[in-house]
Amino acid sequence: NRGFMKINTSKMLEWGGAITAIIYSLLVSFNIGAEFIGFFLLLISAILIALWSFRGNHKGILILQLFYAIAGIIGMIRWLG
């Protein structure tokens, strides 16, 4: 049973991160004034995929997600200021 739960959690993190990243990129590229929401979704995506990569020992992806998280935070701060 634990293996089944691990697979579901892993898939949820992986696909949740991918879907939020797709929505982020569309919101920012459409230039409709939803950039703050987009950058927030980038941050959420980075957290989800970072958790997935940490659990799966994917170190390169984990480092990449840390930089995406920083970019999301910078984007939100700059959008507000």
Contacts in CASP RR format, 6 or more apart in sequence:
PFRMAT RR
TARGET T0000
AUTHOR 0000-0000-0000
METHOD contacts of the structure
MODEL  1
NRGFMKINTSKMLEWGGAITAIIYSLLVSFNIGAEFIGFFLLLISAILIA
LWSFRGNHKGILILQLFYAIAGIIGMIRWLG
9 55 0 8 1.000
10 52 0 8 1.000
10 55 0 8 1.000
10 56 0 8 1.000
13 48 0 8 1.000
13 49 0 8 1.000
13 51 0 8 1.000
13 52 0 8 1.000
13 55 0 8 1.000
14 48 0 8 1.000
14 49 0 8 1.000
14 52 0 8 1.000
16 45 0 8 1.000
16 48 0 8 1.000
17 44 0 8 1.000
17 45 0 8 1.000
17 48 0 8 1.000
17 49 0 8 1.000
17 52 0 8 1.000
18 45 0 8 1.000
18 49 0 8 1.000
20 41 0 8 1.000
20 42 0 8 1.000
20 44 0 8 1.000
20 45 0 8 1.000
20 48 0 8 1.000
21 41 0 8 1.000
21 42 0 8 1.000
21 45 0 8 1.000
21 49 0 8 1.000
23 38 0 8 1.000
23 41 0 8 1.000
24 38 0 8 1.000
24 39 0 8 1.000
24 41 0 8 1.000
24 42 0 8 1.000
24 45 0 8 1.000
27 34 0 8 1.000
27 35 0 8 1.000
27 37 0 8 1.000
27 38 0 8 1.000
27 41 0 8 1.000
28 34 0 8 1.000
28 35 0 8 1.000
28 38 0 8 1.000
28 39 0 8 1.000
35 75 0 8 1.000
35 79 0 8 1.000
36 76 0 8 1.000
36 79 0 8 1.000
36 80 0 8 1.000
39 71 0 8 1.000
39 72 0 8 1.000
39 73 0 8 1.000
39 75 0 8 1.000
39 76 0 8 1.000
39 79 0 8 1.000
40 72 0 8 1.000
40 76 0 8 1.000
42 68 0 8 1.000
42 69 0 8 1.000
42 71 0 8 1.000
42 72 0 8 1.000
43 68 0 8 1.000
43 69 0 8 1.000
43 72 0 8 1.000
43 73 0 8 1.000
43 76 0 8 1.000
45 68 0 8 1.000
46 65 0 8 1.000
46 66 0 8 1.000
46 68 0 8 1.000
46 69 0 8 1.000
46 72 0 8 1.000
47 65 0 8 1.000
47 69 0 8 1.000
49 61 0 8 1.000
49 65 0 8 1.000
49 68 0 8 1.000
50 61 0 8 1.000
50 62 0 8 1.000
50 65 0 8 1.000
50 66 0 8 1.000
50 69 0 8 1.000
52 58 0 8 1.000
52 61 0 8 1.000
53 59 0 8 1.000
53 60 0 8 1.000
53 61 0 8 1.000
53 62 0 8 1.000
53 65 0 8 1.000
54 62 0 8 1.000
END
